[in-house]
Amino acid sequence: MQMLADLRLTRAPAAAFGAMALFWGTLAATVPALKARAGMSDVELGLAILMATTGAAVTLFVAGWADRVAGLRATRGAALVLVAAIAGLAIARDPLALAAALFVAGIGSGLMDVSVNLRIARIEAAEGRGLMSLAHAVYALVYAGAALCAGLARQAGVPLEITLGAAALAAFVMSQLVTGTIGDAGAQDAPVRGGGPRPVSLIAAGGSVLFVGFLAEGAADGWSALHLERSAGAGALAGAMGPVVLGLTLGLGRIAAQVALRWADEARLLALAGTLAAAGTALAAWAPGLAATYLGFACMGLGASVLLPLGLALIGRGAAPAARANAIAGASFIGYGAFMVGPPVMGGLADWQGLWLSFAWIAASIALVPLVLAPWLARAAARG
């Protein structure tokens, strides 16, 4: 019953996350086909994915302002931008067109990330309980469903344009569900007279956790299907199961975290999850067969599932109300740097030695969470 009440409270942010998940889940399962149709190398694919980060980074500078001015209308607008990005993927037949579609997707994702997470943080503050993990679970489960459907379509030989068109239509329908007033512009954070000190340590610590979380999810989004098809000899459907497994385990892990947070300490949960994600990513990198690779991605998803929602929840809780929007936007800006660093490094390492080395680098990065980042964020959030 409590879970249903929490879902009702977060219905508008959850619908927005669903629209975003439709884009990224469909993209994850169709990357091999898009790459082949555009005639791109691994390095060129990495640079194209980098354009999504560029679009998001530009948008993050105005996302807080857009939320204050437009509220849920800004969130719905971001969802419609993602619909346009899916349509762009459908017609992209060269590297430049594919990069342009990903740039548009980055604009929509950057605006949506800040507006949705800020809205959930406000609802958490008003209700006095954690809701971030549950809302992010909706994203993960829709992501998994989108990746599975796109993978089945590829396996059945459905033209890529039809698959992407169906995803665009579904995302449009989801965008129309972003309605209501809870956490909207009328519930903005109250300003504090004279402002307050910028929570630099909180932004740096939280941004570092988000960086690692985005790095892990970006690696799976853009490269897991390729890794399965190239390194483990998987077919189109079996390759798409990499993003599907990741999405399902992200969703299950976040639902479990929503329950566990009634008793667990956030910093300890972050540390345990980081350890599991690092071990799972290492297994996926060096796995001797398809089943072991799937197991590695499952452990990666379960562990990485809480990095983003718990990081954002601690940022929202540790920041003063007047500084909350800037803290979330600033930490998100640092986190989105993962999408700037990750694609070219992943592509370069893959061209040099293979995707196993790319995922080994991701595993080493995730290992920083239990060793350094979780304790740092906990201290920064406690200081406020």
Buried (B, 14 or more C-beta within 10 A) or exposed (E): EEEEEBBEBBBBBBBBBBBBBBBBBBBBBBBBBBBEBBEBEBBBBBBBBBBBBBBBBEBBEBBBEBBBEBBBBBBBBBBBBBBBBBBBBBEBEEBEBBBBBBBBBBBBBBBBBBBBBBBBBBBBBEBEBBBBBBBBBBBBBBBBBBBBBBBBBBBEEBEBEEBBBBBBBBBBBBBEBBEBEBBBBEBBBEEEEEEBEEBEBBBBBBBBBBBBBBBBBBBBBBBBBBBBBBBBEBEBBBBBBBBBBBBBBBBBBBBBBBEBBEEBEBBEBBBBBBBBBBBBBBBBBBBEEBEBBBBBBBBBBBBBBBBBBBBBBBBBBBBBBBBBBBBBBBBBBBBBBBBBBBBBBBBBBBBEEBBBBBBBBBBEBBBBBBEEBBBBBBBBBEEB
